[in-house]
Amino acid sequence: VDADTLIPAETVAATVRAVRRGATGGGAYPVLDPPMPWWSVVPLRVLTSLYFQSWRMTLGGYLYATRDAFAAVGGFDEQYFATEDAAFCRALRKHGGRVILREPMITSGRKLDEMSNWEGICFSTRLVLRGRKALRQREGLEIWYEQRTAPKGPD
């Protein structure tokens, strides 16, 4: 569970039920709080749809795994400075059933809200163009590593 994520009681109960039924891991759909900037709405919906429905993966705000499955995949891949949750989900595919819960996790959208529209568009474009290489170095991922209080640059 990320520090800025809340897990409702019904999501915890659904997690327990999924594990009792044989799930080795999974996660929950995100509900982002506060409302997102305009430039992030469509990309986030597309990403969420791909992650949860097509790829059967989850975002890192809330992941669960049995101890055996976590150990079998070697935990989180420390080569990644971002999206280690996606690498974990890919590895977990080989170790039994994953269940993406319908019950939500409530996670902060503050990182996106702190960026100007221009910064958000540039950041998203850079990640798409550089792919996994961009995630294996800290440079360019300042959104996760720098503390900010207000958007920078023009809107």
DSSP file with accessible surface (Angstrom, degrees, kcal/mol):
  #  RESIDUE AA STRUCTURE BP1 BP2  ACC     N-H-->O    O-->H-N    N-H-->O    O-->H-N    TCO  KAPPA ALPHA  PHI   PSI    X-CA   Y-CA   Z-CA
    1    1 A V              0   0  109      0, 0.0    61,-0.2     0, 0.0    60,-0.1   0.000 360.0 360.0 360.0 124.3    0.0    0.0    0.0
    2    2 A D    >   -     0   0   74     59,-2.2     3,-1.7    58,-0.1    59,-0.0  -0.381 360.0-115.2 -66.1 153.6    1.4    3.4   -1.0
    3    3 A A  T 3  S+     0   0  116      1,-0.3    -1,-0.1    -2,-0.1    58,-0.0   0.779 116.6  49.2 -61.9 -26.7    1.7    6.0    1.8
    4    4 A D  T 3  S+     0   0   53    104,-0.1   104,-1.3     2,-0.0     2,-0.4   0.060  96.2  94.7-102.4  26.7   -0.9    8.2   -0.1
    5    5 A T  E <   -A  107   0A   9     -3,-1.7     2,-0.4   102,-0.2   102,-0.2  -0.946  56.6-155.9-122.5 138.1   -3.4    5.4   -0.6
    6    6 A L  E     -A  106   0A 123    100,-3.5   100,-2.8    -2,-0.4    -4,-0.0  -0.928   5.5-154.7-111.2 136.8   -6.4    4.4    1.4
    7    7 A I        -     0   0   39     -2,-0.4    98,-0.1    98,-0.2     5,-0.1  -0.928  17.6-138.0-112.7 109.7   -7.8    0.8    1.3
    8    8 A P    >>  -     0   0   26      0, 0.0     4,-1.9     0, 0.0     3,-0.9  -0.238  23.5-111.1 -63.0 155.3  -11.5    0.7    2.2
    9    9 A A  H 3> S+     0   0   81      1,-0.3     4,-2.6     2,-0.2     5,-0.2   0.864 117.8  57.0 -56.0 -39.0  -12.7   -2.1    4.5
   10   10 A E  H 3> S+     0   0  107      1,-0.2     4,-2.0     2,-0.2    -1,-0.3   0.832 105.6  51.6 -66.6 -26.9  -14.7   -3.7    1.6
   11   11 A T  H <> S+     0   0    0     -3,-0.9     4,-2.2     2,-0.2    -1,-0.2   0.906 109.2  49.0 -74.2 -40.7  -11.5   -3.9   -0.4
   12   12 A V  H  X S+     0   0   73     -4,-1.9     4,-2.3     2,-0.2    -2,-0.2   0.943 112.2  49.1 -61.7 -45.0   -9.6   -5.6    2.4
   13   13 A A  H  X S+     0   0   41     -4,-2.6     4,-2.4     1,-0.2    -2,-0.2   0.908 110.6  50.2 -62.2 -40.7  -12.5   -8.1    2.8
   14   14 A A  H  X S+     0   0    5     -4,-2.0     4,-2.5     2,-0.2    -1,-0.2   0.875 108.3  53.9 -65.7 -35.2  -12.5   -8.8   -1.0
   15   15 A T  H  X S+     0   0   14     -4,-2.2     4,-2.4     2,-0.2     5,-0.2   0.943 108.6  48.1 -62.6 -47.2   -8.7   -9.4   -0.8
   16   16 A V  H  X S+     0   0   59     -4,-2.3     4,-2.5     1,-0.2    -2,-0.2   0.931 112.1  49.6 -60.8 -44.0   -9.1  -12.0    1.9
   17   17 A R  H  X S+     0   0  102     -4,-2.4     4,-1.6     1,-0.2    -1,-0.2   0.921 110.0  51.2 -61.2 -43.4  -11.9  -13.7   -0.1
   18   18 A A  H  <>S+     0   0    8     -4,-2.5     5,-2.6     1,-0.2    -2,-0.2   0.926 111.5  46.5 -62.0 -44.2   -9.7  -13.8   -3.2
   19   19 A V  H ><5S+     0   0   58     -4,-2.4     3,-1.8     1,-0.2    -1,-0.2   0.922 110.1  53.4 -65.6 -41.6   -6.8  -15.3   -1.4
   20   20 A R  H 3<5S+     0   0  207     -4,-2.5    -1,-0.2     1,-0.3    -2,-0.2   0.816 107.2  53.2 -62.8 -27.1   -9.0  -17.9    0.3
   21   21 A R  T 3<5S-     0   0  197     -4,-1.6    -1,-0.3    -5,-0.2    -2,-0.2   0.387 133.3 -88.2 -88.6   0.6  -10.3  -18.8   -3.2
   22   22 A G  T < 5S+     0   0   50     -3,-1.8    75,-0.5     1,-0.3    -3,-0.2   0.454  73.5 148.6 113.6  -1.2   -6.8  -19.4   -4.5
   23   23 A A      < -     0   0    6     -5,-2.6    -1,-0.3    -6,-0.2    75,-0.2  -0.452  29.8-163.7 -65.2 137.4   -5.5  -16.1   -5.8
   24   24 A T        -     0   0   27     73,-3.5    42,-2.5     1,-0.3     2,-0.3   0.580  66.3 -31.1 -95.4 -12.9   -1.8  -15.7   -5.4
   25   25 A G  E     +Cb  65  98A   0     72,-1.0    74,-2.4    40,-0.3     2,-0.3  -0.977  65.6 134.1 176.8 176.8   -1.8  -11.9   -5.9
   26   26 A G  E     -Cb  64  99A   3     38,-2.3    38,-2.4    -2,-0.3     2,-0.3  -0.991  30.5-126.0 160.0-149.9   -3.5   -9.0   -7.5
   27   27 A G  E     -Cb  63 100A   0     72,-1.1    74,-3.1    -2,-0.3     2,-0.3  -0.880  21.6 -91.1-170.2-164.1   -4.7   -5.5   -6.7
   28   28 A A  E     - b   0 101A   0     34,-0.8    31,-0.4    31,-0.3    34,-0.2  -0.933  38.8 -95.1-133.7 154.7   -7.6   -3.1   -6.8
   29   29 A Y  E     - b   0 104A  56     72,-0.9    76,-2.7    74,-0.7     2,-0.3  -0.434  46.2-120.1 -65.7 139.7   -8.9   -0.5   -9.2
   30   30 A P  E     - b   0 105A  25      0, 0.0     2,-0.5     0, 0.0    76,-0.2  -0.599  20.2-166.5 -86.2 142.1   -7.8    3.1   -8.4
   31   31 A V  E     - b   0 106A  75     74,-2.1    76,-2.4    -2,-0.3     2,-0.4  -0.999  24.8-141.9-117.1 118.8  -10.0    6.0   -7.6
   32   32 A L  E     - b   0 107A  60     -2,-0.5    76,-0.2    74,-0.2     4,-0.1  -0.705  11.7-136.7 -91.3 136.3   -7.9    9.1   -7.8
   33   33 A D  E    S+ b   0 108A 101     74,-2.4    76,-2.1    -2,-0.4    77,-0.4  -1.000  77.4  32.6-132.8 124.2   -8.3   11.9   -5.4
   34   34 A P  S    S-     0   0   41      0, 0.0    79,-0.1     0, 0.0    73,-0.0   0.542 106.2 -89.1 -83.9-178.6   -8.4   14.9   -6.1
   35   35 A P        -     0   0  111      0, 0.0    -2,-0.1     0, 0.0    74,-0.0  -0.211  53.2-111.6 -54.7 145.7   -9.9   15.3   -9.5
   36   36 A M        -     0   0   37     -4,-0.1     5,-0.1     1,-0.1    74,-0.1  -0.441  27.6 -96.5 -85.3 154.0   -7.2   15.0  -12.2
   37   37 A P    >>  -     0   0   19      0, 0.0     3,-1.7     0, 0.0     4,-0.8  -0.281  41.7-107.2 -62.5 155.3   -5.9   17.8  -14.5
   38   38 A W  H >> S+     0   0  165      1,-0.3     3,-0.7     2,-0.2     4,-0.5   0.836 115.9  57.5 -55.8 -38.2   -7.5   17.8  -18.0
   39   39 A W  H 34 S+     0   0   17      1,-0.2    -1,-0.3     2,-0.1    -3,-0.0   0.695 106.7  49.5 -70.9 -15.8   -4.5   16.4  -19.8
   40   40 A S  H <> S+     0   0    2     -3,-1.7     4,-2.4     2,-0.1     5,-0.3   0.649  88.1  81.7 -97.9 -14.0   -4.3   13.3  -17.6
   41   41 A V  H <X S+     0   0   46     -4,-0.8     4,-2.1    -3,-0.7     5,-0.2   0.951  96.9  37.8 -62.3 -54.3   -7.9   12.1  -17.9
   42   42 A V  H  X S+     0   0  102     -4,-0.5     4,-2.7     2,-0.2     5,-0.3   0.959 117.7  48.8 -66.5 -49.9   -7.8   10.3  -21.2
   43   43 A P  H  > S+     0   0   64      0, 0.0     4,-2.9     0, 0.0     5,-0.2   0.914 112.9  49.3 -57.6 -38.6   -4.3    8.8  -20.8
   44   44 A L  H  X S+     0   0   39     -4,-2.4     4,-2.9     2,-0.2     5,-0.2   0.901 110.8  49.1 -67.8 -38.2   -5.2    7.5  -17.3
   45   45 A R  H  X S+     0   0  180     -4,-2.1     4,-2.4    -5,-0.3    -1,-0.2   0.922 113.8  46.3 -65.5 -42.0   -8.4    5.9  -18.5
   46   46 A V  H  X S+     0   0   81     -4,-2.7     4,-2.8     2,-0.2     5,-0.2   0.952 115.3  46.4 -63.6 -48.6   -6.6    4.2  -21.4
   47   47 A L  H  X S+     0   0   63     -4,-2.9     4,-3.2    -5,-0.3     5,-0.3   0.929 113.1  49.1 -60.0 -45.5   -3.8    3.1  -19.1
   48   48 A T  H  X>S+     0   0   33     -4,-2.9     4,-2.8    -5,-0.2     5,-0.5   0.922 111.8  49.2 -61.6 -43.0   -6.2    1.8  -16.5
   49   49 A S  I  X>S+     0   0   47     -4,-2.4     4,-2.0    -5,-0.2     5,-1.5   0.939 114.8  44.2 -62.6 -46.3   -8.2   -0.1  -19.1
   50   50 A L  I  <>S+     0   0   60     -4,-2.8     5,-3.4     3,-0.2     6,-0.4   0.954 117.5  45.1 -62.0 -50.5   -5.1   -1.7  -20.5
   51   51 A Y  I  <5S+     0   0   22     -4,-3.2     6,-4.2    -5,-0.2    -2,-0.2   0.957 124.4  29.4 -57.9 -55.1   -3.6   -2.5  -17.1
   52   52 A F  I  <5S+     0   0    0     -4,-2.8    -3,-0.2    -5,-0.3    -2,-0.2   0.886 131.9  26.1 -82.2 -39.9   -6.7   -3.9  -15.5
   53   53 A Q  I  <<S+     0   0  120     -4,-2.0    -3,-0.2    -5,-0.5    -2,-0.1   0.919 130.2  27.8 -93.4 -49.5   -8.7   -5.4  -18.3
   54   54 A S  I   <S+     0   0   79     -5,-1.5    -3,-0.2    -4,-0.2    -4,-0.2   0.939 133.4  28.0 -80.8 -49.9   -6.4   -6.3  -21.1
   55   55 A W  S   <S-     0   0  113     -5,-3.4    -4,-0.2    -6,-0.2    -3,-0.2   0.559  92.9-135.3 -90.9  -9.2   -3.1   -7.1  -19.3
   56   56 A R        +     0   0  105     -6,-0.4    -4,-0.2     1,-0.2     2,-0.2   0.918  61.4 129.1  53.3  45.9   -4.7   -8.1  -15.9
   57   57 A M        -     0   0    5     -6,-4.2     2,-0.3    -7,-0.2    -1,-0.2  -0.743  46.3-142.0-120.3 173.1   -2.2   -6.0  -14.0
   58   58 A T        -     0   0    0     -2,-0.2    31,-0.2    27,-0.2     2,-0.2  -0.915  18.7-107.7-135.1 159.6   -2.6   -3.4  -11.3
   59   59 A L    >   -     0   0   37    -31,-0.4     3,-1.0    -2,-0.3   -31,-0.3  -0.496  37.8-107.7 -82.6 161.8   -1.0   -0.2  -10.3
   60   60 A G  T 3  S+     0   0   17      1,-0.2     3,-0.3    -2,-0.2   -58,-0.1   0.466  97.1  91.9 -76.4  -1.9    1.3    0.0   -7.3
   61   61 A G  T 3  S+     0   0    6      1,-0.3   -59,-2.2   -60,-0.1     2,-0.3   0.901 107.5   8.7 -58.2 -35.4   -1.0    1.9   -5.0
   62   62 A Y  S <  S+     0   0   20     -3,-1.0   -34,-0.8   -61,-0.2     2,-0.3  -0.897  74.5 160.0-150.5 113.1   -2.3   -1.4   -3.7
   63   63 A L  E     -C   27   0A  31     -2,-0.3     2,-0.3    -3,-0.3   -36,-0.2  -0.959  13.8-168.1-125.3 150.3   -0.9   -4.8   -4.5
   64   64 A Y  E     +C   26   0A  20    -38,-2.4   -38,-2.3    -2,-0.3     2,-0.3  -0.981  10.7 164.7-136.7 151.7   -1.3   -8.1   -2.6
   65   65 A A  E     -C   25   0A  35     -2,-0.3   -40,-0.3   -40,-0.3   -41,-0.1  -0.970  38.3-105.6-157.2 150.7    0.5  -11.4   -2.9
   66   66 A T     >  -     0   0   40    -42,-2.5     4,-2.6    -2,-0.3     5,-0.2  -0.397  38.1-112.2 -71.3 159.2    0.8  -14.5   -0.9
   67   67 A R  H  > S+     0   0  215      1,-0.2     4,-2.5     2,-0.2     5,-0.2   0.914 117.8  51.4 -58.7 -43.3    4.2  -15.0    0.9
   68   68 A D  H  > S+     0   0  132      1,-0.2     4,-2.4     2,-0.2    -1,-0.2   0.922 111.6  46.0 -62.7 -42.9    5.0  -17.9   -1.4
   69   69 A A  H  > S+     0   0    5      2,-0.2     4,-1.8     1,-0.2     6,-0.2   0.919 112.1  51.3 -67.3 -42.0    4.3  -16.0   -4.6
   70   70 A F  H  X>S+     0   0   87     -4,-2.6     5,-2.2     1,-0.2     4,-0.6   0.938 114.0  44.2 -59.9 -45.8    6.2  -13.0   -3.4
   71   71 A A  H ><5S+     0   0   72     -4,-2.5     3,-0.9    -5,-0.2    -1,-0.2   0.901 109.1  57.5 -66.3 -39.6    9.2  -15.1   -2.6
   72   72 A A  H 3<5S+     0   0   55     -4,-2.4    -1,-0.2     1,-0.3    -2,-0.2   0.843 111.0  41.8 -63.2 -33.9    8.9  -17.1   -5.9
   73   73 A V  H 3<5S-     0   0   29     -4,-1.8    -1,-0.3    -3,-0.2    -2,-0.2   0.490 114.4-115.0 -93.2  -1.3    9.2  -13.9   -8.0
   74   74 A G  T <<5 -     0   0   62     -3,-0.9    -3,-0.2    -4,-0.6    -2,-0.1   0.735  48.9 -95.3  79.2  21.0   12.0  -12.4   -5.9
   75   75 A G  S   <S-     0   0    9     -5,-2.2     2,-0.3    -6,-0.2    -4,-0.0  -0.322  83.9  -7.8  71.5-151.3    9.9   -9.5   -4.6
   76   76 A F  S    S-     0   0   86      1,-0.1     2,-0.7     2,-0.0     9,-0.1  -0.606  73.1-115.5 -85.4 140.3   10.2   -6.1   -6.4
   77   77 A D    >   -     0   0   57      7,-0.4     3,-1.5    -2,-0.3    10,-0.1  -0.625  21.0-158.9 -76.9 112.1   12.8   -5.6   -9.1
   78   78 A E  T 3  S+     0   0  182     -2,-0.7    -1,-0.2     1,-0.3     6,-0.0   0.460  79.6  82.1 -78.0   2.4   15.2   -3.0   -7.8
   79   79 A Q  T 3  S+     0   0  110      5,-0.1     2,-0.4     2,-0.0    -1,-0.3   0.712  81.7  79.8 -71.6 -21.1   16.4   -2.1  -11.4
   80   80 A Y    <   -     0   0   16     -3,-1.5    56,-0.2     1,-0.1     3,-0.1  -0.760  53.8-172.9 -95.8 135.1   13.3    0.1  -11.7
   81   81 A F  S    S+     0   0   74     54,-3.3     2,-0.3    -2,-0.4    55,-0.2   0.499  85.1  16.2 -93.4 -11.4   13.0    3.6  -10.3
   82   82 A A  S    S+     0   0    5     53,-0.9    -1,-0.2     1,-0.0    55,-0.0  -0.967 119.7  29.6-154.1 156.5    9.3    3.6  -11.3
   83   83 A T    >>  +     0   0   36     -2,-0.3     4,-1.7    -3,-0.1     3,-0.6   0.671  62.4 140.8  62.0  25.0    6.8    1.0  -12.4
   84   84 A E  H 3>  +     0   0   71      1,-0.2     4,-2.4     2,-0.2    -7,-0.4   0.802  69.7  64.7 -61.8 -23.1    8.4   -1.8  -10.3
   85   85 A D  H 3> S+     0   0   18      2,-0.2     4,-2.5     1,-0.2    -1,-0.2   0.906 100.1  49.0 -64.1 -40.2    4.7   -2.7   -9.6
   86   86 A A  H <> S+     0   0    2     -3,-0.6     4,-2.5     2,-0.2    -2,-0.2   0.918 110.9  49.5 -66.9 -41.8    4.2   -3.6  -13.3
   87   87 A A  H  X S+     0   0   11     -4,-1.7     4,-2.3     2,-0.2    -2,-0.2   0.910 110.9  51.0 -62.3 -40.4    7.4   -5.7  -13.3
   88   88 A F  H  X S+     0   0    6     -4,-2.4     4,-2.5     2,-0.2    -2,-0.2   0.933 110.1  48.9 -62.3 -45.5    6.2   -7.5  -10.2
   89   89 A C  H  X S+     0   0    2     -4,-2.5     4,-1.2     2,-0.2    -2,-0.2   0.900 109.7  51.8 -63.1 -40.0    2.8   -8.2  -11.8
   90   90 A R  H  < S+     0   0   65     -4,-2.5     3,-0.4     1,-0.2     4,-0.4   0.928 112.9  45.2 -61.3 -43.7    4.5   -9.5  -14.9
   91   91 A A  H >< S+     0   0   32     -4,-2.3     3,-1.3     1,-0.2    -2,-0.2   0.886 107.6  58.8 -66.8 -36.4    6.6  -11.9  -12.8
   92   92 A L  H >< S+     0   0    1     -4,-2.5     3,-2.4     1,-0.3    -1,-0.2   0.769  86.4  77.8 -67.0 -23.8    3.6  -12.9  -10.7
   93   93 A R  T 3< S+     0   0  111     -4,-1.2     3,-0.5    -3,-0.4    -1,-0.3   0.824  90.3  56.1 -53.2 -32.8    1.7  -14.2  -13.8
   94   94 A K  T <  S+     0   0  173     -3,-1.3    -1,-0.3    -4,-0.4    -2,-0.2   0.501 100.0  62.3 -80.4  -3.4    3.9  -17.3  -13.7
   95   95 A H  S <  S-     0   0   73     -3,-2.4    -1,-0.2     1,-0.3     2,-0.1  -0.304 110.8 -72.7-125.5  51.0    2.9  -18.2  -10.2
   96   96 A G  S    S-     0   0   46     -3,-0.5    -1,-0.3   -73,-0.1     2,-0.2  -0.388  80.1 -13.1 100.3-173.3   -0.8  -18.8  -10.1
   97   97 A G        -     0   0   42    -75,-0.5   -73,-3.5    -2,-0.1   -72,-1.0  -0.442  50.1-159.3 -75.5 131.4   -4.0  -16.9  -10.4
   98   98 A R  E     - b   0  25A  38     -2,-0.2     2,-0.5   -75,-0.2   -72,-0.3  -0.903   6.1-159.1-105.4 140.8   -4.1  -13.1  -10.0
   99   99 A V  E     - b   0  26A  52    -74,-2.4   -72,-1.1    -2,-0.4     2,-0.7  -0.980   7.8-157.5-124.5 122.8   -7.3  -11.4   -9.1
  100  100 A I  E     - b   0  27A  13     -2,-0.5   -72,-0.2   -74,-0.2     2,-0.1  -0.896  28.2-134.7 -94.9 115.4   -7.9   -7.7   -9.8
  101  101 A L  E     - b   0  28A   8    -74,-3.1   -72,-0.9    -2,-0.7   -90,-0.0  -0.344   9.7-144.0 -71.8 150.2  -10.6   -6.7   -7.4
  102  102 A R  E    S+     0   0A 212    -74,-0.1    -1,-0.1     2,-0.1   -74,-0.1   0.717  80.1  92.6 -81.5 -23.4  -13.6   -4.7   -8.4
  103  103 A E  E    S-     0   0A  54    -93,-0.1   -74,-0.7   -92,-0.1    -2,-0.1  -0.464  81.2-117.6 -70.1 145.2  -13.5   -2.9   -5.0
  104  104 A P  E     - b   0  29A  37      0, 0.0     2,-0.4     0, 0.0   -93,-0.2  -0.314  13.7-147.6 -89.4 162.3  -11.4    0.3   -5.2
  105  105 A M  E     - b   0  30A   1    -76,-2.7   -74,-2.1   -98,-0.1     2,-0.6  -0.922  22.1-138.8-111.0 148.6   -8.3    1.7   -3.7
  106  106 A I  E     +Ab   6  31A  60   -100,-2.8  -100,-3.5    -2,-0.4     2,-0.3  -0.952  31.1 173.4-111.7 114.9   -8.4    5.5   -3.2
  107  107 A T  E     -Ab   5  32A  16    -76,-2.4   -74,-2.4    -2,-0.6  -102,-0.2  -0.896  32.8 -99.1-127.9 155.6   -5.1    7.0   -4.1
  108  108 A S  E     - b   0  33A  33   -104,-1.3     3,-0.2    -2,-0.3  -104,-0.1  -0.472  16.7-168.3 -75.8 138.5   -3.7   10.5   -4.4
  109  109 A G    >>  +     0   0    5    -76,-2.1     4,-2.2    -2,-0.2     3,-0.6   0.129  54.8 118.1-102.9  18.6   -3.4   12.2   -7.7
  110  110 A R  H 3>  +     0   0   99    -77,-0.4     4,-1.9     1,-0.3    -1,-0.1   0.824  66.2  59.3 -60.8 -34.3   -1.3   15.0   -6.2
  111  111 A K  H 34 S+     0   0   39     -3,-0.2     4,-0.5     1,-0.2    -1,-0.3   0.920 111.4  40.8 -62.6 -41.9    1.8   14.3   -8.3
  112  112 A L  H X4 S+     0   0   33     -3,-0.6     3,-1.0     1,-0.2    -1,-0.2   0.887 113.3  54.7 -71.1 -37.0   -0.2   14.9  -11.5
  113  113 A D  H 3< S+     0   0   82     -4,-2.2    -2,-0.2     1,-0.2    -1,-0.2   0.781 101.3  59.8 -67.8 -25.4   -2.0   17.9   -9.9
  114  114 A E  T 3< S+     0   0   33     -4,-1.9     2,-0.3    -5,-0.2    38,-0.2   0.664  93.8  81.5 -76.8 -16.6    1.4   19.5   -9.1
  115  115 A M  S <  S-     0   0   10     -3,-1.0    38,-0.1    -4,-0.5     2,-0.1  -0.654  82.0-120.1 -90.9 148.7    2.5   19.6  -12.7
  116  116 A S     >  -     0   0    0     36,-0.6     4,-2.4    -2,-0.3     5,-0.2  -0.353  34.9-105.4 -71.8 164.2    1.5   22.2  -15.2
  117  117 A N  H  > S+     0   0   28      1,-0.2     4,-2.3     2,-0.2     5,-0.2   0.919 122.6  50.8 -58.3 -43.5   -0.4   21.0  -18.2
  118  118 A W  H  > S+     0   0  157     36,-0.8     4,-2.6     1,-0.2     5,-0.2   0.921 109.6  49.7 -62.0 -45.5    2.7   21.4  -20.4
  119  119 A E  H  > S+     0   0   50     33,-0.3     4,-2.9    35,-0.3     5,-0.2   0.910 110.5  51.2 -59.7 -42.5    4.9   19.5  -17.9
  120  120 A G  H  X S+     0   0    0     -4,-2.4     4,-2.5     2,-0.2     5,-0.2   0.922 110.7  46.8 -62.6 -43.1    2.4   16.7  -17.9
  121  121 A I  H  X S+     0   0   65     -4,-2.3     4,-2.4     2,-0.2    -2,-0.2   0.941 115.4  46.1 -65.1 -45.1    2.2   16.4  -21.6
  122  122 A C  H  X S+     0   0   41     -4,-2.6     4,-2.6     2,-0.2    -2,-0.2   0.924 113.2  49.5 -63.8 -43.7    6.0   16.5  -21.9
  123  123 A F  H  X S+     0   0   18     -4,-2.9     4,-2.2    -5,-0.2    -2,-0.2   0.945 112.9  46.4 -61.0 -49.0    6.5   13.9  -19.1
  124  124 A S  H  X S+     0   0   39     -4,-2.5     4,-2.2    -5,-0.2    -1,-0.2   0.918 113.2  49.2 -61.6 -43.4    4.0   11.5  -20.6
  125  125 A T  H  X S+     0   0   70     -4,-2.4     4,-2.7    -5,-0.2     5,-0.2   0.921 109.3  52.3 -63.1 -43.8    5.4   11.8  -24.1
  126  126 A R  H  X S+     0   0   97     -4,-2.6     4,-2.4     1,-0.2     5,-0.3   0.920 110.0  48.8 -60.5 -42.5    9.0   11.2  -22.8
  127  127 A L  H  X S+     0   0   39     -4,-2.2     4,-1.9     1,-0.2    -1,-0.2   0.921 112.0  48.4 -64.6 -41.8    7.9    8.0  -21.0
  128  128 A V  H  < S+     0   0  119     -4,-2.2    -2,-0.2     1,-0.2    -1,-0.2   0.934 115.2  44.6 -63.8 -44.2    6.1    6.7  -24.1
  129  129 A L  H  < S+     0   0  140     -4,-2.7    -2,-0.2     1,-0.2    -1,-0.2   0.863 119.8  39.2 -71.0 -35.3    9.1    7.4  -26.3
  130  130 A R  H >< S-     0   0   94     -4,-2.4     3,-1.0    -5,-0.2     4,-0.4   0.672  87.9-175.9 -92.0 -18.3   11.8    6.1  -24.0
  131  131 A G  T >X  -     0   0   34     -4,-1.9     3,-1.2    -5,-0.3     4,-0.5  -0.177  62.4  -9.8  61.2-144.9    9.9    3.1  -22.7
  132  132 A R  H >> S+     0   0  130      1,-0.3     3,-1.0     2,-0.2     4,-0.6   0.776 127.7  68.2 -61.7 -29.1   11.5    0.9  -20.1
  133  133 A K  H X4 S+     0   0  153     -3,-1.0     3,-1.1     1,-0.3    -1,-0.3   0.890  95.8  55.9 -56.8 -38.4   14.9    2.6  -20.4
  134  134 A A  H X4 S+     0   0    4     -3,-1.2     3,-0.5    -4,-0.4    -1,-0.3   0.747 105.5  52.6 -66.7 -20.7   13.3    5.7  -18.9
  135  135 A L  H << S+     0   0   22     -3,-1.0   -54,-3.3    -4,-0.5   -53,-0.9   0.543  97.5  65.0 -93.5  -8.6   12.2    3.7  -15.8
  136  136 A R  T << S+     0   0  105     -3,-1.1     2,-0.3    -4,-0.6    -1,-0.2   0.208  99.2  55.2-101.9  14.5   15.6    2.3  -15.0
  137  137 A Q  S <  S-     0   0   68     -3,-0.5   -56,-0.1     2,-0.2   -58,-0.0  -0.992  74.6-134.9-143.7 147.4   17.2    5.6  -14.2
  138  138 A R  S >  S+     0   0  126     -2,-0.3     3,-2.0     2,-0.1     7,-0.1   0.825  79.0  96.3 -72.2 -31.2   16.2    8.3  -11.7
  139  139 A E  T 3  S+     0   0  126      1,-0.3    -2,-0.2     2,-0.1    -3,-0.0  -0.375  90.2  22.7 -61.8 133.9   16.8   11.1  -14.1
  140  140 A G  T 3  S+     0   0   18     -2,-0.1    -1,-0.3    -5,-0.0     3,-0.2   0.311 104.1  86.6  91.1  -7.3   13.6   12.2  -15.8
  141  141 A L    X>  +     0   0    1     -3,-2.0     3,-2.1     1,-0.2     4,-0.8  -0.031  43.3 131.3-111.9  30.0   11.4   10.7  -13.0
  142  142 A E  H 3>  +     0   0   73      1,-0.3     4,-2.9     2,-0.2     3,-0.4   0.768  57.8  75.9 -57.1 -25.8   11.5   13.8  -10.8
  143  143 A I  H 34 S+     0   0   13      1,-0.3    -1,-0.3    -3,-0.2     5,-0.1   0.863 105.7  35.6 -54.9 -32.6    7.8   13.6  -10.4
  144  144 A W  H <4 S+     0   0  116     -3,-2.1    -1,-0.3     1,-0.1    -2,-0.2   0.654 126.3  38.3 -92.7 -17.9    8.4   10.8   -8.0
  145  145 A Y  H  < S+     0   0   84     -4,-0.8     2,-0.4    -3,-0.4    -2,-0.2   0.548 100.3  71.5-115.6 -10.9   11.6   12.0   -6.4
  146  146 A E  S  < S-     0   0   87     -4,-2.9     2,-0.5    -5,-0.2    -1,-0.0  -0.902  73.0-130.7-108.3 139.7   11.3   15.8   -6.0
  147  147 A Q        +     0   0  184     -2,-0.4     2,-0.3    -3,-0.0    -3,-0.1  -0.728  34.4 175.0 -86.4 129.7    9.0   17.5   -3.5
  148  148 A R        -     0   0   27     -2,-0.5   -33,-0.1    -5,-0.1   -34,-0.0  -0.958  27.3-171.7-133.3 155.0    6.9   20.2   -5.1
  149  149 A T  S    S+     0   0  137     -2,-0.3    -1,-0.1     1,-0.3    -2,-0.0   0.571  73.2  19.5-120.5 -17.4    4.2   22.4   -3.8
  150  150 A A  S    S-     0   0   51    -36,-0.1    -1,-0.3   -34,-0.0   -34,-0.1  -0.992  86.8 -86.9-151.3 154.4    2.9   24.1   -7.0
  151  151 A P        -     0   0   69      0, 0.0     2,-0.3     0, 0.0   -36,-0.2  -0.288  39.4-144.8 -60.4 148.0    3.0   23.6  -10.8
  152  152 A K        +     0   0  112    -38,-0.2   -36,-0.6     2,-0.1   -33,-0.3  -0.881  55.1  14.9-112.2 149.1    5.9   25.0  -12.6
  153  153 A G  S    S-     0   0   61     -2,-0.3   -36,-0.1   -35,-0.1     2,-0.1  -0.092  99.0 -34.1  85.6 178.6    5.9   26.5  -16.1
  154  154 A P              0   0   96      0, 0.0   -36,-0.8     0, 0.0   -35,-0.3  -0.339 360.0 360.0 -76.6 152.0    3.0   27.7  -18.3
  155  155 A D              0   0  138    -38,-0.1    -2,-0.0   -39,-0.1   -39,-0.0  -0.360 360.0 360.0 -92.4 360.0   -0.4   26.2  -18.4
